[in-house]
Amino acid sequence: MNKFILVCCLLGTAFFSVYAQDDSRQSSPQMVIIYLEDKSEINGELISENDASIVIRSESLGLLTFQKNEIRRIIRLDPKGRIPNPNPTRYFIGQSAYTLPKGEGYYQNIYGVFNLVSYGVTDRLSLTGGLELISTFSGNPLLFANAKYGVPVAPKLNVAASVSYLTIASSIADVSLGTINGLVTYGTHEHQLTIGTGYAFAQGEIDNSGVITVAGITRLTGRLALITENYLLPGESSVISGGLRYIAKKVTVDLLYFEGGFPAIDIVLKL
């Protein structure tokens, strides 16, 4: 329990320290990367934008105007000129209260065997489905599904409800496991802290002993962020973890170390 509180305090200190520095730089010009439908890429300063078009100033090409139907994707850099965290909706296993924007998705691979695909059905509703590879080869794949509905309640505060379901393809009628979670996230995509609580269920029966989760991420450099994911079982033990997230334009890689010597690695590709 003392270790759990210590990790939370350290995360909170790092989070608010770096977050305060970012808030002081919000007056910087908004830099963007525009990916066109023809797969070309343009970098520049955002001058104006509306529903139909966007105007940017390129250092080499000057003022450029693009119609929105010419654009495949827009990446908005942060005040330090860094690419945004492409994976702000989840940590390693746990989730934040952020949801995927409508039409966006990602593929996550854990340990090379757990495969998950998530998709933003609307700006508030995200769905995830996946399977475990080794069990698939045996003919009885382990299946996973999740639905998360999130709502922004303030500029830096989101809440969400999440339901996860786990079963075996050949025994769907007999195996029914899952969790029901409530999540609160404070912060931005780059610096956030999530507190949640949840209950497990099996075969239609809900376990009365809940689990408290505390997780977060804070950006350290252009490519690295500190990440932690922790679980507190009231009256029992806690599960503590900490590590680093490597950030690229469309990819994140998490390297965590769980208390007791258990390493964890995953890769997430934004679709």
N, C-alpha and C positions, 0 to 999 in steps of 0.2 A: 504494500500500500504506500509506504514512504517513497519507494522508487517511482511509483506511478505519479505521485504529487510532484516529485522533483522533475521528472520529464516534462510535465505540463507547465511548470514554472519556467523551465529553460526555454521551451518552445514559445511560450507567451512573451518572454523577454526578447528573444530574437525576432519574433513576428512584429511586435510593436516598434522595435528599434528601426528595422529596415522599412516598415510600412510608413513610419513618420518621415523618413528621408524621401520616399517616393512622393508623398503628399506635397512636399515643398517644391516639387518640380513640375507640377501640373500645368504651369504656364508655358512650357516648352512647345515648339511647333509639333503638330501631329504628323509623324512620318508614316508612310504606308508602302506596302509592296502590293502591286496589282498583277494578278495572273489573268491574262486574256484567254479567250476561247481558242486562239491559235497557238496556245502554250508559251507565248512570249511573256517576259517578266519585266515590269517597269517599277523602279524605285523613285520616290519623290515626296515632297511636302504636300499635305492635303490643303488645298485652297478653299474649295467649296464642294458641297455634295447635296443632291436631292434625290427623289425617287427615280428619276430618269437618267441622271448623268453624274459624273464626278470630275472635278478639275484638280490636277496636281501640278506642282512645279518640279521638273526633273533638272538636276544639276547640269546635265549634258544636252538635254533636248528642249529646255524651257517649259512654257506653259502647255499642258496637254489636256484635252477633254475627251473622256470616254463615255459612251453610252453604257448603261448598266447591262443591256443585253449582249454587250461585247465582253463582259467580264465574267470570268469563272469564279474568282475568289479574291477577296481583299483581306490582307493581313495588316492590322494596325499596330505599329510598334509602340512600346511604352515610352515614357518621357526620357529614358536613358538610351533609346534607340535599339532596344532589344526585342527580339521576336517574342510574342506572348507565349505563355505556357499552353501548349496545344491539348493538354489533358487535365483541365481543372475540375472535372466532375467526379473524380475518384482518386484514391490513394493506391495502395497495393491491392488489398481485398475490399476494404471499406470504401464508402462513398461520401462525397460532399453533398450539400443541398443544391448545388448547381445542377442544371439539366443541360443537355445538348440543344443547341439551336435547331430549329426545324430543318430537316434535310441533311444534317451533318451526322457523322458517325465515326466509330473507331473499331479497330481490331486489337484485342489484347491477347498475348500469349504468356502464360505463367509456367516457368520451368520447362518450356518446350512441349508440354503435354496438355495443359488446360487452355482451351481456345474459346474466346468470347467475342461477340460482335454486338455493338450497341448502336442505336439509331434514334435520332430526335424526331418523333412523330409530330409533335408540335413544339413550340418553344418551352412548354412546361412539362410535357410528357416524354420520357425516354424509356425505351424498351431494350432489354439485353437478352441474348440467347447464346448458349454455348454447349460444348461437350468436352469430355476428357478423352484424349486420343488412345491411350492404351486399352481402355475398356471397349473402345470402338472396334479394335482389332479382334477382340474376343467375341464380338457379336452382341454384347450387352452394354451399349454406351451409356455412360453416366450423363444425364442431361440437366442443364441449369437454365433458369429463366428469372428475369427480374423486371419489375415495372417501378418507375420512380416518377412521382409528380411533385414538382417544386414550384414555389411561388416567391417572388421577391417582395419583401415587406418594407424594405428601406433600401437606399442606394448601396449599402454595404452589408445588408442582412437578408439572407434567404432561408426559407424553411422548406422541408420536403418530407413526404411519406414514401417509404420504399417497402416492397414486398418481394422476397426471393423464394424460389421454389427449386427443389432438388429431387430427382427421381431417377430410376433406371428404365431404359426404353422397354425392356421386356417385362417389367413389373410395375407399370404405371399405376395399376389399380391397387397394388400392394405396398408400394414404397412412396411415401409422401412426407417430405421433410422441407423445412423452410424457416424463414424469419420474417417478422414484421418490425420495421424500424421507423423512428421519427428522428429527423436530423435538423440541426440549426447551424448555419455557417455564417461567420462574420468575416468580412474582408473582401479581397479582390481575387482575380484568377491567379495573381502572382504571390499574394500573401494572405493566407486564410487559416482560420481555426474552426474546426467542426466538433460539436458535441452532440452525441446521439444516445438514444436508448432503444432497446429492442427486446423482443421476446421470440423464442423459438417455438415451433410447432412440429408435431409428428403425428401422422395418421389422424389429423383433425383435432388433436389435443394440444392446448397451448400450455407451455411451461410457465409457471407463475414467477420463477426467478429471472429477473431481467438482467441485461448486460449493458453497462455504460461504456460508451466509446469516446475517446478523445483523439483527434487526428488533426494534422495540419501540414502546411507547406509554406516555406518562405524562400523567396529567390535570393540567392547569394551572389551570383555572377550571371553573365549572359548565357552560360550553358549549364550551370549547376544550381540546384535548390536543395535545401534541407527538408526532409520529409520524415514524419513519424506517424505511427498508427498504434493505438493502445486500447486494451480492453480490460475493464474492471468487472469482476464477478463478485457481487456483494456477498460478504461473508466467506469468500473463498480467495483464490489467488488472482493475480493480475498478469496480463500478457503485454510486455513492453517491447517496442521496436524503434529503431532509428536508422537513418541512412541518407543516401543522396539520390536525387533525380537528375539525370542528364537530359537536357532539352535541346532539340533541333526543331526545324520548321514544322515537320509533320510527325516527329517521332519523339517519344520519351522512353527512357530506360531507368527503372528503379532498382537500386541495390540496397537492400535493407538487412539488418541484423537483428533477429529476435532474441530476447533474453533466453539464455540457456544454450546459445551457440547455434541457433537455427538460421541459416542464411536464406535470403529470399531474392529472387530476380524475376523481372518481367519486362516485356517490351510492348509498347502501345503505338500503333500506327494510325494516324488520323486518315480517314477515308474521304 
